[in-house]
């Protein structure tokens, strides 16, 4: 059921293949003709260069690419050497260095077409996502997210990244995140079952990769932006974390190394302040305002942000992230997974995750509690009517998902309210048997008393934001474990 989302070819491809792809896409526009050592040509404008690389802007679509000089013809290398001083963009007056005054330089540094001017924060989230070719993760009236996973690691800041995400709230970008080596996406462990833990040699290789990534990212950023400051993490998720901070205009670039877990880069507003803590009554009122009641009897919480856990078993951290962000508590599934000690490739339990997050959530004035829910419409309605979704443990079997998909499709095609009610056949009920191999976590976000259905939301992308299933199907594959946010 997990969707493997793709970034654009120029991001996904490894450096050696990158040159080949670029030179296959030459245009006839007016620009300098570049030629590689294999005789392939590209029409592009010179942007900048270093001792080993040259950055060009392709005429066809204005995308920028950084090419190793060693792959270019002798004539091109000589041209770069002769024209570097004249062709390189001059920094803005008053800038300490080119990267601090020229957004092109920061794009070149990151290897991403991220900026179109000196600030990211007034750009529309969808426009930035389009520049990065990030698929939509989910969108509500309040939350908006885009996320891409690579089939193979792609080059950024001198090392290889696995995921890029863009998050926004109230139509304003809040965070751009790049994940480098991490337990969930690390290729050797991505599809490994928890019964086969990594060997000591594999763990050593993984830890070396973490160290190499952090050193490479830090060195690139320091060379371009100067010496960093030590970033102090807050909120109770900082055990074993080393974080460095660089400033570029209104942007803070935060590189973090979580011991034995992950290396990441976040770009956030440099003046970002913690959200004010809401009183219990304010939270209750806010939650109730988010309840949607429809004429057909649906009662649903349709403003929960989506998180696509990607090709790994991060269902528990992803589900907790969605719940916490819905409640106004900043959260990231990778950081939650690290705090909860999630296994390589994913895999953790509600209990271990909730215990690890308890201190963090309590610092926000809330708490997580295991709810004594009976999986009935009245049992679910008790929480949904307060605007509180339920984190639910289930067995996400093939048969259950087939029922959920078919039932949701029937609802979309229905024109009459009475058509929504459906009884499962004996064969369908018999197929709904629990399977421990499919243990999963998702959110229960709604109910319908008239049709005896519940609405569920899985952390797999926009197509799974809201699916409706007969209560009888949910009862057959339930683990009967539920968690809610309390006050």
C-alpha positions as CSV (number, residue, x, y, z in Angstrom):
1,X,0.0,0.0,0.0
2,X,2.9,2.4,0.5
3,X,3.5,4.8,-2.4
4,X,7.1,5.3,-3.5
5,X,7.2,8.9,-4.7
6,X,9.8,10.1,-7.1
7,X,11.8,13.3,-7.3
8,X,12.7,14.7,-10.8
9,X,15.4,12.8,-12.8
10,X,17.9,15.6,-12.4
11,X,17.7,15.2,-8.6
12,X,17.4,11.5,-8.4
13,X,20.2,10.5,-10.7
14,X,23.7,9.9,-9.4
15,X,26.4,12.5,-10.5
16,X,27.9,10.4,-13.3
17,X,24.6,9.7,-14.9
18,X,23.4,13.2,-14.3
19,X,25.8,14.6,-16.9
20,X,24.5,12.1,-19.5
21,X,20.9,13.0,-18.9
22,X,21.5,16.7,-19.1
23,X,23.5,16.5,-22.4
24,X,20.7,14.4,-24.0
25,X,18.3,17.3,-23.6
26,X,20.0,20.0,-25.6
27,X,18.0,22.9,-27.0
28,X,18.4,25.2,-30.0
29,X,17.9,28.4,-28.0
30,X,20.5,31.2,-28.0
31,X,23.1,30.2,-25.4
32,X,26.6,28.9,-25.1
33,X,27.1,25.4,-26.4
34,X,28.8,23.1,-23.9
35,X,30.2,19.7,-25.0
36,X,31.2,16.7,-22.8
37,X,34.0,14.3,-23.4
38,X,31.7,12.0,-25.3
39,X,30.7,14.6,-27.8
40,X,27.2,15.4,-26.5
41,X,26.2,19.1,-26.4
42,X,24.0,21.3,-24.2
43,X,22.8,24.9,-24.8
44,X,23.1,26.7,-21.4
45,X,24.2,29.9,-19.8
46,X,27.2,30.0,-17.4
47,X,26.3,30.7,-13.8
48,X,29.3,30.0,-11.6
49,X,32.2,27.6,-11.1
50,X,34.6,26.2,-8.6
51,X,38.0,24.5,-9.0
52,X,36.2,21.2,-9.9
53,X,32.7,22.1,-11.0
54,X,30.7,24.5,-13.2
55,X,27.1,25.4,-12.8
56,X,25.0,26.2,-15.9
57,X,21.4,27.2,-16.5
58,X,19.8,25.2,-19.3
59,X,18.1,27.4,-21.9
60,X,15.2,24.9,-22.4
61,X,13.7,25.3,-19.0
62,X,16.0,27.5,-16.9
63,X,17.0,24.7,-14.6
64,X,20.5,24.9,-13.1
65,X,22.9,22.0,-13.0
66,X,26.3,21.6,-11.5
67,X,28.7,19.5,-13.7
68,X,32.1,18.1,-12.9
69,X,34.7,20.0,-15.0
70,X,36.4,16.7,-15.7
71,X,33.5,15.5,-17.8
72,X,33.7,18.6,-20.1
73,X,35.7,19.1,-23.3
74,X,39.1,20.7,-23.1
75,X,37.8,23.8,-24.8
76,X,35.0,24.2,-22.2
77,X,37.4,23.8,-19.3
78,X,39.7,26.4,-20.8
79,X,36.7,28.8,-21.4
80,X,35.7,28.4,-17.7
81,X,39.2,29.1,-16.6
82,X,39.5,32.3,-18.8
83,X,36.0,33.6,-18.1
84,X,35.3,32.8,-14.4
85,X,36.0,36.3,-13.1
86,X,34.0,38.0,-15.8
87,X,31.0,35.6,-15.9
88,X,30.5,34.8,-12.2
89,X,27.5,36.8,-10.7
90,X,28.7,39.6,-8.5
91,X,27.5,39.6,-4.9
92,X,25.1,42.2,-3.8
93,X,26.8,45.3,-2.4
94,X,27.3,45.0,1.3
95,X,27.3,41.2,1.3
96,X,30.0,39.5,3.2
97,X,30.1,36.8,0.6
98,X,28.3,35.7,-2.6
99,X,26.1,33.1,-0.9
100,X,24.8,35.6,1.7
101,X,23.7,38.0,-1.0
102,X,22.8,35.9,-4.1
103,X,20.1,33.3,-4.0
104,X,21.5,31.6,-7.1
105,X,24.6,30.7,-5.1
106,X,22.5,29.1,-2.3
107,X,20.6,27.1,-5.0
108,X,23.9,26.0,-6.4
109,X,25.2,25.1,-3.0
110,X,22.1,22.9,-2.3
111,X,21.8,21.6,-5.8
112,X,18.1,22.5,-5.8
113,X,16.1,25.1,-7.6
114,X,14.7,26.2,-4.2
115,X,14.9,30.1,-4.3
116,X,13.7,32.6,-6.9
117,X,14.6,35.6,-4.8
118,X,16.1,36.4,-1.4
119,X,13.3,34.9,0.7
120,X,11.4,31.7,0.6
121,X,8.8,32.5,3.1
122,X,6.5,34.6,0.9
123,X,6.4,32.0,-1.9
124,X,3.3,29.9,-2.4
125,X,4.0,26.4,-1.1
126,X,2.6,24.8,-4.3
127,X,5.0,26.9,-6.4
128,X,8.1,25.8,-4.4
129,X,6.9,22.2,-4.6
130,X,6.5,22.5,-8.4
131,X,10.1,23.8,-8.6
132,X,11.4,20.8,-6.7
133,X,8.9,18.5,-8.4
134,X,7.6,17.2,-5.0
135,X,4.3,15.3,-5.0
136,X,1.4,16.5,-2.9
137,X,1.4,14.8,0.4
138,X,-1.9,16.3,1.6
139,X,-3.8,19.5,1.8
140,X,-6.6,20.8,4.1
141,X,-7.9,24.3,4.8
142,X,-5.1,24.7,7.3
143,X,-2.2,22.3,6.5
144,X,-0.4,21.7,3.3
145,X,2.5,19.2,2.6
146,X,4.6,17.9,-0.2
147,X,7.1,15.0,0.0
148,X,9.3,13.0,-2.3
149,X,11.2,9.8,-1.7
150,X,14.0,8.7,-4.1
151,X,14.3,5.1,-5.4
152,X,18.0,5.7,-5.2
153,X,19.9,8.3,-3.0
154,X,20.4,11.7,-4.8
155,X,23.3,14.1,-4.3
156,X,22.9,17.2,-2.1
157,X,25.7,19.0,-0.2
158,X,28.4,16.5,-1.0
159,X,26.5,13.5,0.1
160,X,23.4,11.5,-0.6
161,X,19.8,12.3,0.5
162,X,16.8,10.0,0.6
163,X,13.8,12.4,1.1
164,X,12.7,16.0,0.8
165,X,9.6,17.4,2.3
166,X,8.0,20.8,2.4
167,X,5.4,21.7,5.1
168,X,3.1,24.7,5.3
169,X,0.4,26.0,7.6
170,X,-2.1,28.7,6.9
171,X,-0.7,28.9,3.3
172,X,2.8,29.8,4.6
173,X,5.9,27.6,4.3
174,X,7.1,26.5,7.7
175,X,9.9,24.0,7.0
176,X,11.9,22.4,4.2
177,X,13.5,19.1,5.4
178,X,16.2,17.0,3.7
179,X,16.8,13.5,5.2
180,X,20.2,11.9,4.6
181,X,21.2,8.6,6.1
182,X,18.6,7.4,8.5
183,X,17.2,4.2,10.0
184,X,14.0,4.2,8.0
185,X,15.3,4.9,4.5
186,X,18.8,3.4,4.6
187,X,18.7,1.0,1.6
188,X,20.4,-2.0,3.2
189,X,17.8,-2.1,6.0
190,X,14.7,-0.6,4.3
191,X,12.9,-3.9,3.7
192,X,14.5,-6.0,6.4
193,X,12.1,-7.6,9.0
194,X,12.7,-6.9,12.6
195,X,13.5,-10.6,13.2
196,X,16.8,-10.1,11.3
197,X,18.6,-7.3,13.1
198,X,21.8,-5.8,11.5
199,X,25.1,-7.4,12.3
200,X,27.9,-5.5,14.1
201,X,29.7,-4.9,10.8
202,X,26.5,-3.5,9.2
203,X,25.9,-1.2,12.2
204,X,29.5,0.1,11.9
205,X,28.9,0.8,8.3
206,X,25.7,2.7,9.1
207,X,27.3,4.7,11.9
208,X,30.2,5.6,9.5
209,X,27.6,6.8,7.0
210,X,26.0,9.0,9.6
211,X,29.3,10.6,10.5
212,X,30.3,11.0,6.9
213,X,27.0,12.7,6.0
214,X,27.1,15.1,8.9
215,X,30.7,16.1,8.2
216,X,30.1,16.6,4.5
217,X,27.0,18.7,5.0
218,X,28.6,20.8,7.7
219,X,31.8,21.3,5.7
220,X,29.8,22.5,2.6
221,X,27.6,24.9,4.6
222,X,30.6,26.2,6.6
223,X,32.6,26.9,3.5
224,X,29.8,28.9,2.0
225,X,28.1,30.5,5.0
226,X,30.8,30.7,7.7
227,X,31.2,29.1,11.0
228,X,27.9,27.8,12.5
229,X,26.4,28.2,16.0
230,X,25.5,25.3,18.2
231,X,21.7,24.8,18.1
232,X,20.1,23.8,21.4
233,X,17.1,21.4,20.8
234,X,14.0,21.9,22.9
235,X,11.0,19.8,23.7
236,X,12.5,16.6,25.1
237,X,13.5,14.9,21.8
238,X,17.2,15.9,21.9
239,X,18.9,12.9,23.5
240,X,22.1,12.2,21.6
241,X,21.6,15.0,19.1
242,X,24.2,17.4,17.7
243,X,22.8,20.4,15.8
244,X,24.5,23.2,14.0
245,X,22.9,26.4,12.8
246,X,23.8,28.7,9.9
247,X,22.0,32.0,9.0
248,X,21.2,33.2,5.5
249,X,19.1,36.3,5.5
250,X,15.7,35.3,6.9
251,X,16.5,31.6,6.8
252,X,18.1,29.3,9.3
253,X,19.7,26.1,8.1
254,X,19.9,23.5,10.8
255,X,22.0,20.3,10.3
256,X,21.4,17.6,12.9
257,X,23.0,14.3,13.7
258,X,21.0,12.0,16.0
259,X,23.3,9.4,17.4
260,X,22.7,5.9,15.8
261,X,19.6,7.3,14.1
262,X,19.8,9.9,11.3
263,X,21.3,13.0,9.7
264,X,19.0,15.8,8.5
265,X,18.9,19.4,7.3
266,X,16.0,21.7,8.0
267,X,15.5,25.2,6.5
268,X,13.2,27.3,8.7
269,X,12.5,31.0,9.3
270,X,15.4,32.4,11.3
271,X,13.0,34.3,13.6
272,X,10.7,31.3,14.1
273,X,9.3,31.4,17.6
274,X,7.5,28.7,19.5
275,X,3.8,28.7,19.2
276,X,2.0,30.0,22.3
277,X,0.8,27.3,24.6
278,X,-3.0,27.0,24.5
279,X,-5.1,26.6,27.7
280,X,-7.2,23.4,27.9
281,X,-10.4,25.2,27.2
282,X,-8.9,26.8,24.1
283,X,-7.8,23.3,22.8
284,X,-11.3,21.9,23.5
285,X,-12.9,24.8,21.6
286,X,-10.4,24.5,18.7
287,X,-11.0,20.8,18.3
288,X,-14.8,21.2,18.3
289,X,-14.5,23.8,15.6
290,X,-12.9,21.3,13.3
291,X,-15.8,18.8,13.3
292,X,-17.6,18.6,10.0
293,X,-21.2,17.3,10.1
294,X,-22.8,16.4,6.8
295,X,-26.4,15.9,5.7
296,X,-25.8,12.2,5.0
297,X,-24.9,11.6,8.6
298,X,-21.1,11.7,8.3
299,X,-19.3,13.2,11.3
300,X,-15.7,13.6,10.3
301,X,-12.5,15.4,11.3
302,X,-11.2,16.5,7.9
303,X,-8.5,19.0,8.9
304,X,-5.8,16.5,10.0
305,X,-2.5,17.0,8.2
306,X,-1.3,14.2,6.0
307,X,2.1,12.5,6.3
308,X,3.3,10.0,3.8
309,X,5.5,7.5,5.7
310,X,7.1,6.4,2.5
311,X,8.6,3.0,1.8
312,X,9.3,2.1,5.4
313,X,7.4,1.0,8.5
314,X,7.0,4.4,10.1
315,X,3.2,4.1,10.6
316,X,3.4,4.7,14.3
317,X,5.7,7.8,14.2
318,X,3.9,9.2,11.2
319,X,0.5,8.8,12.8
320,X,1.7,10.5,16.0
321,X,3.2,13.3,14.0
322,X,-0.1,13.9,12.3
323,X,-2.0,13.9,15.6
324,X,0.5,16.3,17.3
325,X,0.6,18.8,14.5
326,X,-3.3,18.7,14.4
327,X,-3.1,19.8,18.0
328,X,-0.7,22.6,17.3
329,X,2.5,20.7,18.5
330,X,5.4,20.8,16.0
331,X,6.5,17.3,15.2
332,X,8.5,15.3,12.7
333,X,8.1,11.5,12.2
334,X,11.9,11.0,11.8
335,X,12.6,12.7,15.1
336,X,9.7,10.8,16.8
337,X,11.1,7.6,15.4
338,X,14.5,8.4,16.8
339,X,13.1,9.3,20.2
340,X,11.1,6.1,20.2
341,X,14.0,3.9,19.3
342,X,12.4,2.7,16.1
343,X,14.1,-0.3,14.5
344,X,16.0,-0.2,11.2
345,X,13.5,0.1,8.3
346,X,10.8,1.1,10.8
347,X,8.8,-0.8,13.3
348,X,7.8,0.1,16.9
349,X,4.8,-0.2,19.2
350,X,2.3,2.3,20.5
351,X,3.5,1.7,24.1
352,X,7.2,2.4,23.4
353,X,6.4,5.4,21.2
354,X,4.0,6.9,23.7
355,X,6.3,6.5,26.6
356,X,9.1,8.1,24.7
357,X,6.9,11.0,23.7
358,X,5.3,11.5,27.1
359,X,7.9,14.0,28.3
360,X,7.8,15.9,25.0
361,X,4.0,16.2,24.9
362,X,3.7,17.1,28.6
363,X,6.1,20.1,28.0
364,X,3.5,21.3,25.5
365,X,0.8,21.2,28.3
366,X,-0.9,18.0,26.9
367,X,-0.5,14.3,27.5
368,X,-1.0,11.1,25.6
369,X,-3.2,8.4,27.2
370,X,-4.3,4.9,26.2
371,X,-8.1,5.1,25.7
372,X,-10.4,2.3,26.9
373,X,-12.4,2.4,23.7
374,X,-15.0,-0.2,22.7
375,X,-15.0,-0.3,18.9
376,X,-18.6,0.6,18.4
377,X,-20.2,3.8,17.0
378,X,-21.0,5.2,20.5
379,X,-17.5,4.3,21.7
380,X,-15.9,6.2,18.7
381,X,-18.4,9.1,18.8
382,X,-17.4,9.9,22.4
383,X,-14.0,11.2,21.1
384,X,-14.9,12.3,17.6
385,X,-17.6,14.6,19.0
386,X,-14.9,16.3,21.0
387,X,-12.9,16.8,17.9
388,X,-10.3,14.2,19.0
389,X,-9.2,11.6,16.5
390,X,-8.2,8.1,17.7
391,X,-4.8,6.5,17.0
392,X,-5.8,3.0,16.3
393,X,-3.9,-0.3,16.1
394,X,-5.1,-2.7,13.5
395,X,-4.1,-5.5,11.1
396,X,-4.0,-3.8,7.7
397,X,-4.6,-6.9,5.7
398,X,-5.1,-7.1,1.9
399,X,-8.7,-8.1,2.5
400,X,-9.4,-5.2,4.8
401,X,-7.9,-2.7,2.4
402,X,-9.9,-4.1,-0.5
403,X,-13.1,-3.6,1.5
404,X,-12.0,-0.1,2.5
405,X,-11.2,0.9,-1.1
406,X,-14.4,-0.6,-2.6
407,X,-16.6,0.9,0.1
408,X,-15.0,4.4,-0.4
409,X,-15.4,4.2,-4.1
410,X,-19.1,3.2,-3.7
411,X,-19.6,6.2,-1.5
412,X,-18.1,8.6,-4.0
413,X,-20.4,7.2,-6.7
414,X,-23.5,7.3,-4.5
415,X,-26.2,9.9,-5.0
416,X,-28.7,8.7,-2.4
417,X,-28.0,8.6,1.3
418,X,-29.6,5.1,1.8
419,X,-27.2,3.7,-0.8
420,X,-24.3,4.2,1.6
421,X,-25.3,1.4,4.0
422,X,-23.8,-1.9,3.1
423,X,-23.7,-5.3,4.8
424,X,-20.6,-7.4,4.2
425,X,-21.1,-10.8,2.7
426,X,-20.2,-14.0,4.7
427,X,-17.2,-14.5,2.3
428,X,-16.0,-11.0,2.9
429,X,-16.3,-11.4,6.7
430,X,-14.5,-14.7,6.6
431,X,-11.6,-13.2,4.7
432,X,-11.1,-10.5,7.4
433,X,-8.8,-12.5,9.6
434,X,-6.1,-10.8,11.7
435,X,-2.5,-11.2,10.5
436,X,0.3,-10.2,12.8
437,X,2.6,-9.5,9.8
438,X,0.3,-6.6,8.8
439,X,0.3,-4.8,12.2
440,X,-0.3,-1.1,11.5
441,X,-1.4,2.2,13.0
442,X,-3.7,4.8,11.5
443,X,-6.3,7.4,12.7
444,X,-10.0,6.9,13.2
445,X,-11.4,10.3,12.1
446,X,-15.1,9.9,11.8
447,X,-18.3,7.8,12.0
448,X,-21.8,7.6,10.6
449,X,-24.6,6.2,12.8
450,X,-27.0,5.7,9.9
451,X,-24.7,3.6,7.8
452,X,-22.7,2.0,10.7
453,X,-19.4,3.0,9.2
454,X,-16.2,4.5,10.5
455,X,-13.7,6.8,8.7
456,X,-10.0,6.0,8.8
457,X,-7.0,7.9,7.6
458,X,-3.7,6.2,6.8
459,X,-0.3,7.9,6.5
460,X,0.3,6.9,2.9
461,X,-0.5,10.1,1.0
462,X,-3.5,12.1,-0.2
463,X,-5.5,9.1,-1.6
464,X,-5.7,7.7,1.9
465,X,-6.8,10.9,3.7
466,X,-10.3,9.6,4.3
467,X,-11.6,6.1,3.7
468,X,-14.9,4.8,5.0
469,X,-15.3,1.1,6.1
470,X,-18.2,-0.9,7.6
471,X,-17.8,-1.1,11.3
472,X,-18.0,-4.9,11.1
473,X,-14.9,-5.0,9.0
474,X,-13.0,-2.7,11.4
475,X,-14.0,-4.9,14.3
476,X,-12.6,-8.0,12.6
477,X,-9.1,-6.8,12.2
478,X,-8.7,-4.5,15.3
479,X,-5.9,-4.8,17.8
480,X,-8.2,-3.0,20.2
481,X,-5.4,-0.5,21.1
482,X,-6.2,3.2,21.0
483,X,-4.4,6.4,22.0
484,X,-5.7,9.9,22.3
485,X,-4.4,13.4,23.2
486,X,-5.6,14.4,26.6
487,X,-5.5,17.5,28.9
